[in-house]
């Protein structure tokens, strides 16, 4: 009788743990809403960044960003801004290429 009760308790615990594990796995399957799912466009014409939650971002074109950088007061600030813009657009192009590759797999 004790063995049967013990086996029933172990089976109930195992079943409960399995249910919790399945729930934990299901929660991991959906990414956060701010996960980038697609990048379209290019630096000259502008990029569109699409997020998992359906929102999007539209960074300025490279010429618009360069014009904004030219408004900084010091030369160092202008160079820093242009470097950040070039890096940002290079990274967006790399991300676009990686997402295109991932979507084909």
N, C-alpha and C positions, 0 to 999 in steps of 0.2 A: 504494500500500500504506500509506504514511504517512497519507494522507488518510482512508482507511478506519479506521485505528486511532484517529486523532484524533476522527473522527465517533463511533465507538463509545464512546470515553472520555467525550465530551461528552454523549452519550445516556445513559450510565450515571450520570453525575453529575446530570443533569437528572431522571432517574427517581428517584434516591436523594433528591434535594432535595424532589421532589414528595411522596414518601412521608413525609419528615419534616414537611413542611408539613401534610399531612393528619392526621398524628398530633398536631401542635400544635393544630390546629383542633378535633379531637375532644376534647382535654383541656380546652379552654376551654368547651365546651358544657355541662359539668356544673358547677353552682355549688358553693361550699363548703357543708359540712353545716350551718353556723350561719346560712344564708340564711333569712330569714323568708319563708314562702310563704303564710301565711294568718293573719288576726287575726279572731277572732269575739268576740261579747259586747259589753258596754258598761261604762262606769265604775261605774254603780250596782250592776250584778249581777256584775261581774268580767269580765276579758278572758281569752281563751286565745290564746297566741301559738304557732303551729305552725312548726317549722323543717324545712328540706329533709331532714335526716337522720332525721326521724320523731319527734324529741323535742318537748317542749312546755314552755311556761312559763305560770304562772298568777299574775299579779300580784294583790295584794289589791284588794278593792273600794275605791272612793273613801272610803267611811265608815270602813273599817278603816285605811286609810292616814292619814286625818285623825285618828283616835284615836291612832295611833302618833306622829303629829307633836305632839299635845298633851302627850306625855310629856317633851319636851325642856325643859331647865331655863330657858333664857332666851327672852324674847319674840322676839328676832331669830332665834334658831334655829328657833322654831316657825313664824314667818312664812316663813323660807327653806324649810323642809320643805314647808309647804302650797303654796308657789309651785312647787316642784319636782314635787310630786304633780299639781297642776293641769296643768303643762306636759307631764308624762309622759302623762297620760290624754288630753289634747288631741292630742298627737302620735300616740298609739295610734289614736285615732279617725280622724285624717288618713291614717295608714298603712292602716288598714282600708278606707277609702274608695278609696285609690289601688290597693290590691290587688284590690278588687272591680272597679274599672274595667279594670285590666290583664288580669284573668281573662276579661273579656267580649270583649276584642279578639282 
